[in-house]
Amino acid sequence: AGHDLGLRGHAHEHFGVGRGLPEGGEVLARVLELGVPPQNVSAMVGPFSHEFNVAQWRAWSVGAVVTKDSGAQGGLPAKLSAARELGVPLIVVRRPDAVPGAFSSPEALIGSLKELP
């Protein structure tokens, strides 16, 4: 739920799915449902090294990369350096700021509710 892949026109012809596939493969199923040919889908779990990114992006003749801001733990520095080496635009989508009073997980909400008088 909540994964709008926004594929329009012929964009799907060169679309690859790299990270963030939830348990059960819902995102992968959605990508295939949208008509992305299986040979254009890469369902791997990272993070990946600079060298791996360079090799994969070069092999795929990548013209641009869109990624979420996953920080160092998610391999963002390796993506940045690979994009620089290849001269490929890297579009980084940042997470929105946290909403004051919002809970980041069901467990956090339940814990807070248990603390109520």
N, C-alpha and C positions, 0 to 999 in steps of 0.2 A: 504494500500500500504506500502511496505517496511517491512512487517512482515514475515521474513523467519524463520519458526519454526524449520527447519532443522531436522525433524524426520526421522530416518533411521532404517531399520530393525524392531526389536521388541520394540524399545524405546517407541513407542506410547502406549504400553500396560499399562504403569504406569505414564502417563503424565497428569499433571493437570494444568489448567490455573487459575491463581489467580487474579491478578490485571491488570489494564491497558486496559480493554475492551473499545474500543472507541464507541461512539454513533452508534447505529444501529447493534452492535455485529459482525463487520467484522472479528475480530480475532476469536471469538467463531465459526462462520461459517467456517472459514478456518481450524480450528482444527478438526471439525467434518468432513469436506471434506477430510482431510488427513487420516481419518479412526480411529481417537481416539474414543473409545466407550463413549457414553454420561455419563455412570456411572463413568468414570474416569476423568471427567471434572468438575472443580469447578469454576464457574463464579461468583465470589463475588468481591465486591469493598472494599478495606481496607482503611486505614491501620488497622492492627490487633494487639492485645495485645500479650505480651509474653505468657500468659496463653493460649490464643486461638491458637497461633502457635504451642505450645507444644502439646496441645490436638489434633489438626488436624493432625500434622505430625506423632504423635504417632499412631493415628487411621489408618492412611494410610501406616504405616510402611515405612516412607520416608527414603531413603538411602542417599540422597544428595538434596540440594536446590540450584537452580540458580536464582538469583535476580538481578535487576538493582540497582545501588547505588542511592537510593531514599532519602537518608539523614534521619534526625530525623523526619521530617514532613511526610515522606513516610513509617515510621515504621522500618527502618533499625536496630536501636538498639534492638528492640523486636525480630527481626529475628536473630540477632547475639547471643543474650542471649538464645533464644530457641535452636539454633543450638549447642551452648556450652553445655547446659543442657542435650541434647539428644545425644551428641557426633556425630552429623551429619555434614559432610562437607558443608560449605556455600560458594558458588562461587558468588562473587560480580562483576558484569560488570559495570565498570565506564564509564561515558559519556566522549566522546572525548573532548579535550580542544576546546574552542570557536575559530572559525576562525576569525582573525581580519577583520573587515569590513563587516562581515556577519550579517544578520538580523535574529532575533529569531521568528518573526511573520510577517504576511502580514501587520499588522497595523504599526509596526515599520518601515517597508520599505516605506509604503505610507507616514508616517509622515516625514521621511527623504527626500523623493522626494518633498514634499510640501515646504520644507525649501530651496530648490534649487532656485537660482536667475532666 
